[in-house]
Amino acid sequence: MSPAAPAAWPYPARIAHRGAGLRAPENTLAALREGAAFGYLMFELDAKLSGDGVLVLMHDETLERTTDGRGRVAASSLADLMRLDAGSWHSARYAGEGVPTLARAAAWLRANGLHANLEIKPCPGRERETGAAVAIEAERLWDAASVPPLLSSFSVEALEAARRAAPRLPRALLLQDVPHDWAARCRELGCAALVVQESALDEATISRAHAESLKVLAYTVNDPARAAALDAWGIDGLITDAVERISPG
């Protein structure tokens, strides 16, 4: 089956990780605004389900690292999450920053002509449920958009569910290393791209992926020299925290 990709790859070559997730609280609207201030046009964001089935932006399964709450995201209602401070952990400047819903982030991105890589980040045991929910909601939120969001995940189950729920949305398989069967995995999932930890990538892998009609993205590239080397090898996109040191394009 051919990859579920637009005819031409429409995404910028530089993607801000979790918004600008070091300069501002990750996965918040403040982080999006910060990345946009540096000229970034695309943002990698983590989407997961609250306990009552609403998609929010958050990386971890638990609340402690990035909010003033405690416990599991999957045990927290949207109302619980909306009461949290998701900014003070980063710095006093962002005290009171809230946990955004995917819908709120999408509205901001679309209003500003910006793009998204949505990482499907399911809580344990909710892989299929989250994959389907992200795909359905992304299709609704980006309805009639000229550039759809790119959906990615480490979870094969989540990507399979996303594929069934919204087959027209492009998908990417996230990998920490490069297993021998990566190309077969991408074909089976109908992926348009693979997203690989930057230290595991080499020129041969990028060339082979291109021969398989796959795009290649690297995470998380924070060294400008490494970014230049990956560019020379033909990388299609770099996900970075270093929005102040790596040019957006």
TATA-V159067 format. One record per residue. N is the residue number from 1. SS is DSSP state (a for helix, b for strand, c for the rest). PSI is psi in whole degrees, 0 to 359 (NA if undefined). NEAR is the number of other C-alpha atoms within 10 Angstrom. Layout:
N/SS/PSI/NEAR  N/SS/PSI/NEAR
This chain:
1/c/138/8  2/c/154/13  3/c/146/20  4/c/75/19  5/c/153/23  6/c/158/13  7/c/320/6  8/c/140/6  9/c/115/11  10/c/5/12  11/c/148/19  12/c/157/17  13/c/355/17  14/b/131/25  15/b/128/31  16/b/127/31  17/b/122/28  18/c/41/28  19/c/230/31  20/c/75/31  21/c/2/25  22/c/325/16  23/c/338/17  24/c/167/23  25/c/124/28  26/c/149/26  27/c/37/30  28/c/165/26  29/a/329/23  30/a/320/20  31/a/322/23  32/a/315/29  33/a/321/17  34/a/314/22  35/a/320/28  36/a/327/21  37/a/335/13  38/c/7/16  39/c/7/16  40/c/141/24  41/c/353/23  42/b/146/26  43/b/133/28  44/b/129/25  45/b/147/28  46/b/125/24  47/b/130/25  48/b/166/31  49/b/137/29  50/c/174/24  51/c/332/17  52/c/22/13  53/c/24/15  54/c/137/18  55/b/127/21  56/b/165/26  57/b/116/27  58/c/140/27  59/c/312/22  60/c/161/16  61/c/340/17  62/b/166/18  63/c/343/19  64/c/320/15  65/c/320/14  66/c/10/21  67/c/177/22  68/c/12/15  69/c/176/18  70/c/150/12  71/c/191/11  72/b/142/15  73/a/320/25  74/a/345/19  75/a/7/14  76/c/130/20  77/c/167/15  78/a/319/20  79/a/319/10  80/a/313/13  81/a/325/21  82/a/341/16  83/c/354/13  84/c/153/18  85/c/112/18  86/c/19/28  87/c/328/23  88/c/330/16  89/c/330/15  90/c/307/18  91/c/160/11  92/a/331/9  93/a/328/10  94/a/17/17  95/c/132/14  96/c/355/15  97/c/134/19  98/c/168/20  99/c/117/25  100/c/148/20  101/b/158/23  102/a/322/25  103/a/318/18  104/a/318/14  105/a/318/20  106/a/319/20  107/a/318/13  108/a/316/15  109/a/313/21  110/a/322/15  111/a/333/9  112/c/9/11  113/c/35/12  114/c/165/19  115/b/163/22  116/b/141/24  117/b/108/24  118/b/111/25  119/b/121/26  120/b/114/28  121/c/75/26  122/c/145/26  123/c/153/20  124/c/132/8  125/c/356/9  126/c/28/15  127/a/307/23  128/a/318/17  129/a/316/18  130/a/319/27  131/a/314/32  132/a/318/22  133/a/315/24  134/a/316/30  135/a/314/29  136/a/315/18  137/a/321/18  138/a/319/22  139/a/321/19  140/a/313/13  141/a/330/19  142/c/26/17  143/c/130/11  144/c/9/9  145/c/143/12  146/c/332/8  147/c/112/18  148/c/163/22  149/c/150/25  150/b/124/21  151/b/134/28  152/b/158/28  153/b/152/24  154/c/340/17  155/c/115/19  156/a/320/19  157/a/317/19  158/a/318/24  159/a/322/28  160/a/317/19  161/a/320/22  162/a/320/30  163/a/316/23  164/a/322/13  165/a/323/18  166/c/74/19  167/c/339/17  168/c/344/16  169/c/135/22  170/c/145/23  171/b/155/30  172/b/139/30  173/b/127/24  174/b/135/21  175/b/139/19  176/c/328/14  177/c/192/14  178/c/89/15  179/c/161/9  180/c/335/8  181/c/24/8  182/a/323/15  183/a/319/16  184/a/320/11  185/a/315/15  186/a/319/22  187/a/315/18  188/a/327/14  189/a/358/22  190/c/38/22  191/c/150/27  192/c/341/25  193/b/163/28  194/b/148/24  195/b/117/25  196/b/144/21  197/b/130/17  198/a/326/21  199/a/343/13  200/a/356/13  201/c/145/21  202/c/173/14  203/a/323/15  204/a/319/10  205/a/318/14  206/a/317/21  207/a/318/17  208/a/319/12  209/a/317/18  210/a/324/16  211/a/334/10  212/c/9/17  213/c/32/16  214/c/141/23  215/b/159/22  216/b/128/23  217/b/151/25  218/b/140/25  219/b/158/22  220/c/114/20  221/c/106/22  222/c/358/18  223/c/118/13  224/a/326/14  225/a/319/11  226/a/322/13  227/a/317/23  228/a/320/13  229/a/316/13  230/a/321/22  231/a/318/15  232/a/331/10  233/c/356/16  234/c/22/15  235/c/146/22  236/c/339/21  237/b/145/20  238/b/130/26  239/b/126/26  240/b/149/29  241/c/337/23  242/c/62/20  243/c/338/26  244/c/346/16  245/c/338/12  246/c/119/20  247/c/142/13  248/c/352/20  249/c/NA/10
